[in-house]
Amino acid sequence: MNTLSFPQITVSYKDADASKRIKIHSSKESYDLFKPVYEDCMQHHEECWCMYLNSAGKLLGVSCISRNGMNSTVVDIRIVLQTALVSHASIIILSHNHPSGTTVASTLDNNLTSQLKKGCEAIGIHLLDHIILTEDSYLSYADEGML
């Protein structure tokens, strides 16, 4: 008997106690929750993290999407969306830090946001915000009407 051998793909998400989920109400709350995950890189190199929320705006979890160079980080939108699908997220908040200390969004930041928003719309997920963090402040695309 001839049997086929092929790789198996497994994807997992470990759910937390639903009663302990935090509801996100504002960009300031997002910034405050994201800031500790950037503690080791805030002034050194860029990282990108996503916050995944359920339809009630409660936090399902966060995930590191990329860690790269001193002035940029490569974000693969497919990874952002894959994680959203695995965690059954209805809402995404994208974030990344600027080690330079400036909260000015670059053309690359704007392009990433636009592409992610299109990808989210295609699969029925809401891109709620894109937060650019620095040590002392942040830029919220939602607050600035940039989404």
DRENPA-3360 file (N, C-alpha, C; in nm, 2 decimals, always signed):
BEGIN
1 = MNTLSFPQ = +0.08/-0.12/+0.00/+0.00/+0.00/+0.00/+0.09/+0.12/+0.00 ~ +0.06/+0.22/-0.08/+0.13/+0.34/-0.10/+0.06/+0.45/-0.02 ~ +0.13/+0.51/+0.08/+0.07/+0.62/+0.16/+0.15/+0.75/+0.13 ~ +0.07/+0.85/+0.12/+0.13/+0.98/+0.10/+0.18/+1.04/+0.23 ~ +0.30/+1.10/+0.22/+0.35/+1.17/+0.34/+0.35/+1.32/+0.30 ~ +0.29/+1.40/+0.39/+0.29/+1.54/+0.36/+0.29/+1.62/+0.49 ~ +0.34/+1.75/+0.49/+0.34/+1.83/+0.61/+0.21/+1.86/+0.66 ~ +0.19/+1.87/+0.79/+0.07/+1.91/+0.85/+0.09/+2.06/+0.91;
9 = ITVSYKDA = -0.01/+2.14/+0.89/-0.01/+2.27/+0.94/-0.09/+2.28/+1.06 ~ -0.04/+2.33/+1.17/-0.12/+2.36/+1.29/-0.10/+2.50/+1.33 ~ -0.21/+2.56/+1.37/-0.22/+2.70/+1.41/-0.29/+2.70/+1.55 ~ -0.24/+2.77/+1.64/-0.31/+2.76/+1.77/-0.32/+2.90/+1.83 ~ -0.42/+2.91/+1.92/-0.45/+3.03/+2.00/-0.50/+2.99/+2.13 ~ -0.43/+3.03/+2.24/-0.48/+2.99/+2.37/-0.56/+3.10/+2.43 ~ -0.69/+3.08/+2.45/-0.78/+3.18/+2.50/-0.75/+3.21/+2.65 ~ -0.78/+3.33/+2.69/-0.77/+3.37/+2.83/-0.90/+3.37/+2.89;
17 = DASKRIKI = -0.91/+3.38/+3.02/-1.04/+3.39/+3.09/-1.11/+3.51/+3.04 ~ -1.23/+3.48/+2.98/-1.31/+3.59/+2.92/-1.35/+3.70/+3.02 ~ -1.37/+3.66/+3.14/-1.41/+3.76/+3.24/-1.30/+3.86/+3.28 ~ -1.18/+3.83/+3.24/-1.07/+3.92/+3.27/-1.02/+4.00/+3.15 ~ -1.10/+4.00/+3.05/-1.06/+4.07/+2.93/-1.08/+4.22/+2.95 ~ -0.98/+4.30/+2.90/-0.99/+4.45/+2.92/-1.06/+4.51/+2.80 ~ -1.15/+4.60/+2.82/-1.22/+4.67/+2.71/-1.14/+4.79/+2.68 ~ -1.11/+4.81/+2.55/-1.04/+4.93/+2.50/-1.14/+5.04/+2.47;
25 = HSSKESYD = -1.12/+5.15/+2.53/-1.21/+5.27/+2.50/-1.15/+5.38/+2.42 ~ -1.01/+5.39/+2.42/-0.95/+5.51/+2.36/-0.81/+5.47/+2.31 ~ -0.76/+5.56/+2.23/-0.62/+5.55/+2.18/-0.52/+5.56/+2.30 ~ -0.55/+5.64/+2.40/-0.47/+5.65/+2.51/-0.46/+5.52/+2.59 ~ -0.57/+5.45/+2.60/-0.56/+5.32/+2.66/-0.48/+5.22/+2.58 ~ -0.49/+5.23/+2.45/-0.41/+5.14/+2.36/-0.26/+5.17/+2.38 ~ -0.23/+5.30/+2.38/-0.09/+5.34/+2.40/-0.04/+5.29/+2.54 ~ -0.12/+5.31/+2.64/-0.08/+5.26/+2.78/-0.05/+5.11/+2.78;
33 = LFKPVYED = -0.14/+5.04/+2.71/-0.12/+4.89/+2.71/+0.00/+4.85/+2.62 ~ +0.02/+4.92/+2.51/+0.13/+4.88/+2.42/+0.26/+4.92/+2.47 ~ +0.27/+5.03/+2.54/+0.40/+5.09/+2.58/+0.49/+4.99/+2.65 ~ +0.45/+4.91/+2.75/+0.54/+4.81/+2.81/+0.60/+4.71/+2.72 ~ +0.53/+4.67/+2.61/+0.59/+4.57/+2.52/+0.70/+4.63/+2.44 ~ +0.71/+4.76/+2.43/+0.82/+4.82/+2.36/+0.93/+4.87/+2.45 ~ +0.93/+4.83/+2.57/+1.02/+4.88/+2.67/+1.17/+4.85/+2.63 ~ +1.20/+4.73/+2.58/+1.34/+4.70/+2.55/+1.38/+4.76/+2.41;
41 = CMQHHEEC = +1.29/+4.81/+2.33/+1.33/+4.85/+2.20/+1.30/+5.00/+2.17 ~ +1.23/+5.06/+2.26/+1.17/+5.20/+2.23/+1.27/+5.29/+2.17 ~ +1.39/+5.30/+2.22/+1.49/+5.40/+2.17/+1.60/+5.33/+2.08 ~ +1.58/+5.20/+2.06/+1.69/+5.13/+1.99/+1.65/+5.09/+1.85 ~ +1.54/+5.02/+1.83/+1.50/+4.96/+1.70/+1.35/+4.96/+1.69 ~ +1.30/+4.95/+1.57/+1.15/+4.94/+1.55/+1.10/+4.80/+1.56 ~ +0.98/+4.79/+1.62/+0.91/+4.67/+1.63/+0.76/+4.70/+1.59 ~ +0.69/+4.60/+1.55/+0.55/+4.62/+1.52/+0.47/+4.51/+1.60;
49 = WCMYLNSA = +0.37/+4.56/+1.67/+0.28/+4.47/+1.75/+0.14/+4.50/+1.71 ~ +0.05/+4.40/+1.72/-0.09/+4.42/+1.70/-0.17/+4.38/+1.82 ~ -0.28/+4.45/+1.84/-0.37/+4.42/+1.95/-0.49/+4.36/+1.88 ~ -0.54/+4.25/+1.93/-0.66/+4.18/+1.87/-0.77/+4.19/+1.96 ~ -0.89/+4.24/+1.92/-1.01/+4.26/+2.00/-1.12/+4.18/+1.95 ~ -1.22/+4.14/+2.04/-1.34/+4.08/+1.99/-1.44/+4.19/+1.95 ~ -1.56/+4.15/+1.91/-1.65/+4.25/+1.85/-1.70/+4.35/+1.96 ~ -1.68/+4.32/+2.09/-1.72/+4.41/+2.20/-1.60/+4.50/+2.23;
57 = GKLLGVSC = -1.49/+4.49/+2.16/-1.38/+4.58/+2.19/-1.30/+4.53/+2.31 ~ -1.31/+4.40/+2.34/-1.23/+4.35/+2.46/-1.11/+4.28/+2.40 ~ -1.00/+4.30/+2.47/-0.87/+4.25/+2.43/-0.86/+4.09/+2.43 ~ -0.83/+4.04/+2.32/-0.81/+3.89/+2.31/-0.66/+3.87/+2.33 ~ -0.58/+3.95/+2.28/-0.43/+3.94/+2.30/-0.35/+4.03/+2.21 ~ -0.22/+4.03/+2.23/-0.13/+4.10/+2.15/-0.03/+4.01/+2.09 ~ +0.03/+4.05/+1.97/+0.12/+3.96/+1.90/+0.23/+4.05/+1.84 ~ +0.35/+4.01/+1.85/+0.46/+4.08/+1.78/+0.46/+4.03/+1.64;
65 = ISRNGMNS = +0.45/+4.13/+1.55/+0.45/+4.10/+1.41/+0.59/+4.11/+1.34 ~ +0.67/+4.20/+1.39/+0.81/+4.21/+1.33/+0.90/+4.29/+1.42 ~ +1.03/+4.25/+1.41/+1.14/+4.32/+1.48/+1.24/+4.34/+1.37 ~ +1.28/+4.46/+1.35/+1.38/+4.49/+1.24/+1.48/+4.59/+1.28 ~ +1.50/+4.69/+1.18/+1.61/+4.78/+1.19/+1.58/+4.90/+1.28 ~ +1.68/+4.99/+1.27/+1.67/+5.11/+1.36/+1.57/+5.21/+1.31 ~ +1.55/+5.21/+1.18/+1.46/+5.31/+1.12/+1.33/+5.26/+1.06 ~ +1.32/+5.12/+1.05/+1.20/+5.07/+0.99/+1.18/+4.92/+1.04;
73 = TVVDIRIV = +1.06/+4.87/+1.01/+1.04/+4.73/+1.04/+0.95/+4.68/+0.92 ~ +0.97/+4.56/+0.88/+0.89/+4.51/+0.77/+0.77/+4.44/+0.82 ~ +0.66/+4.48/+0.78/+0.53/+4.42/+0.83/+0.46/+4.35/+0.72 ~ +0.44/+4.22/+0.74/+0.37/+4.14/+0.64/+0.22/+4.13/+0.68 ~ +0.14/+4.20/+0.60/+0.00/+4.21/+0.63/-0.07/+4.07/+0.64 ~ -0.02/+3.97/+0.57/-0.07/+3.84/+0.58/-0.06/+3.78/+0.72 ~ +0.05/+3.81/+0.79/+0.07/+3.76/+0.93/-0.02/+3.83/+1.02 ~ -0.04/+3.96/+1.00/-0.14/+4.04/+1.09/-0.28/+3.98/+1.07;
81 = LQTALVSH = -0.32/+3.95/+0.95/-0.45/+3.90/+0.92/-0.47/+3.75/+0.96 ~ -0.36/+3.67/+0.95/-0.37/+3.53/+0.99/-0.39/+3.53/+1.14 ~ -0.32/+3.61/+1.21/-0.33/+3.60/+1.36/-0.47/+3.65/+1.40 ~ -0.53/+3.75/+1.33/-0.67/+3.79/+1.35/-0.76/+3.68/+1.33 ~ -0.75/+3.60/+1.22/-0.84/+3.49/+1.19/-0.82/+3.38/+1.29 ~ -0.70/+3.35/+1.33/-0.68/+3.24/+1.43/-0.74/+3.27/+1.57 ~ -0.73/+3.40/+1.61/-0.78/+3.44/+1.74/-0.93/+3.48/+1.73 ~ -0.99/+3.47/+1.62/-1.13/+3.51/+1.60/-1.15/+3.66/+1.63;
89 = ASIIILSH = -1.06/+3.74/+1.60/-1.07/+3.88/+1.63/-1.16/+3.95/+1.53 ~ -1.23/+4.05/+1.58/-1.32/+4.13/+1.49/-1.25/+4.27/+1.47 ~ -1.16/+4.30/+1.55/-1.10/+4.44/+1.55/-0.95/+4.42/+1.57 ~ -0.87/+4.51/+1.49/-0.73/+4.51/+1.51/-0.68/+4.65/+1.54 ~ -0.59/+4.66/+1.63/-0.51/+4.79/+1.65/-0.37/+4.76/+1.62 ~ -0.32/+4.82/+1.52/-0.18/+4.81/+1.47/-0.09/+4.91/+1.55 ~ +0.03/+4.88/+1.58/+0.12/+4.97/+1.65/+0.26/+4.95/+1.60 ~ +0.34/+5.05/+1.61/+0.49/+5.04/+1.60/+0.55/+5.16/+1.66;
97 = NHPSGTTV = +0.68/+5.14/+1.70/+0.75/+5.25/+1.76/+0.84/+5.33/+1.67 ~ +0.87/+5.45/+1.70/+0.97/+5.53/+1.63/+1.08/+5.56/+1.73 ~ +1.20/+5.49/+1.72/+1.31/+5.52/+1.81/+1.36/+5.67/+1.80 ~ +1.33/+5.73/+1.69/+1.38/+5.87/+1.67/+1.30/+5.97/+1.77 ~ +1.19/+5.92/+1.82/+1.12/+6.01/+1.91/+1.01/+6.09/+1.84 ~ +1.00/+6.09/+1.71/+0.90/+6.17/+1.64/+0.78/+6.08/+1.62 ~ +0.66/+6.15/+1.63/+0.54/+6.08/+1.60/+0.48/+6.11/+1.46 ~ +0.56/+6.17/+1.38/+0.52/+6.20/+1.24/+0.52/+6.07/+1.16;
105 = ASTLDNNL = +0.40/+6.04/+1.10/+0.39/+5.92/+1.02/+0.46/+5.94/+0.89 ~ +0.54/+5.83/+0.85/+0.61/+5.84/+0.72/+0.52/+5.79/+0.61 ~ +0.56/+5.81/+0.49/+0.49/+5.76/+0.37/+0.47/+5.61/+0.38 ~ +0.58/+5.54/+0.43/+0.57/+5.39/+0.44/+0.46/+5.35/+0.55 ~ +0.46/+5.43/+0.66/+0.36/+5.41/+0.76/+0.22/+5.42/+0.70 ~ +0.20/+5.53/+0.62/+0.07/+5.55/+0.56/+0.03/+5.45/+0.46 ~ +0.13/+5.40/+0.38/+0.10/+5.29/+0.29/+0.06/+5.16/+0.36 ~ +0.14/+5.13/+0.46/+0.11/+5.01/+0.54/-0.04/+5.02/+0.59;
113 = TSQLKKGC = -0.07/+5.13/+0.65/-0.21/+5.14/+0.71/-0.31/+5.13/+0.60 ~ -0.29/+5.19/+0.49/-0.39/+5.18/+0.38/-0.40/+5.03/+0.33 ~ -0.29/+4.97/+0.31/-0.30/+4.83/+0.27/-0.36/+4.74/+0.37 ~ -0.33/+4.76/+0.50/-0.39/+4.67/+0.60/-0.54/+4.70/+0.61 ~ -0.58/+4.82/+0.60/-0.72/+4.86/+0.60/-0.80/+4.78/+0.49 ~ -0.74/+4.78/+0.37/-0.80/+4.71/+0.26/-0.81/+4.56/+0.28 ~ -0.70/+4.51/+0.34/-0.70/+4.36/+0.37/-0.81/+4.33/+0.47 ~ -0.82/+4.41/+0.58/-0.92/+4.39/+0.68/-1.06/+4.40/+0.62;
121 = EAIGIHLL = -1.08/+4.50/+0.54/-1.22/+4.51/+0.48/-1.25/+4.39/+0.40 ~ -1.15/+4.33/+0.33/-1.18/+4.22/+0.24/-1.23/+4.09/+0.32 ~ -1.19/+4.08/+0.45/-1.23/+3.97/+0.53/-1.32/+4.00/+0.65 ~ -1.37/+4.12/+0.65/-1.47/+4.16/+0.75/-1.41/+4.19/+0.89 ~ -1.29/+4.24/+0.89/-1.23/+4.28/+1.02/-1.21/+4.43/+1.02 ~ -1.23/+4.49/+1.13/-1.22/+4.64/+1.14/-1.08/+4.68/+1.19 ~ -1.01/+4.76/+1.11/-0.89/+4.82/+1.16/-0.93/+4.95/+1.24 ~ -0.92/+4.94/+1.37/-0.97/+5.05/+1.46/-0.87/+5.16/+1.46;
129 = DHIILTED = -0.74/+5.13/+1.46/-0.64/+5.23/+1.48/-0.50/+5.18/+1.44 ~ -0.41/+5.27/+1.42/-0.27/+5.25/+1.40/-0.20/+5.35/+1.50 ~ -0.13/+5.30/+1.59/-0.07/+5.38/+1.70/+0.09/+5.38/+1.67 ~ +0.14/+5.50/+1.66/+0.29/+5.52/+1.65/+0.33/+5.57/+1.79 ~ +0.42/+5.49/+1.85/+0.46/+5.52/+1.99/+0.60/+5.57/+1.99 ~ +0.62/+5.67/+2.09/+0.75/+5.71/+2.13/+0.76/+5.70/+2.28 ~ +0.87/+5.73/+2.33/+0.89/+5.72/+2.48/+0.79/+5.81/+2.55 ~ +0.76/+5.92/+2.50/+0.68/+6.02/+2.57/+0.54/+6.05/+2.51;
137 = SYLSYADE = +0.51/+6.00/+2.39/+0.39/+6.04/+2.33/+0.35/+5.94/+2.22 ~ +0.24/+5.97/+2.15/+0.20/+5.88/+2.04/+0.12/+5.95/+1.94 ~ +0.10/+5.89/+1.82/+0.01/+5.94/+1.72/-0.09/+5.83/+1.70 ~ -0.22/+5.87/+1.70/-0.33/+5.78/+1.67/-0.39/+5.82/+1.53 ~ -0.38/+5.72/+1.44/-0.44/+5.75/+1.31/-0.59/+5.78/+1.32 ~ -0.66/+5.71/+1.41/-0.80/+5.73/+1.43/-0.83/+5.86/+1.48 ~ -0.75/+5.91/+1.59/-0.78/+6.04/+1.65/-0.75/+6.15/+1.55 ~ -0.65/+6.13/+1.46/-0.62/+6.23/+1.36/-0.70/+6.22/+1.23;
145 = GML = -0.79/+6.13/+1.22/-0.88/+6.12/+1.10/-0.80/+6.07/+0.99 ~ -0.70/+5.99/+1.01/-0.61/+5.94/+0.90/-0.65/+5.80/+0.86 ~ -0.76/+5.74/+0.91/-0.80/+5.61/+0.87/-0.90/+5.62/+0.76;
% end
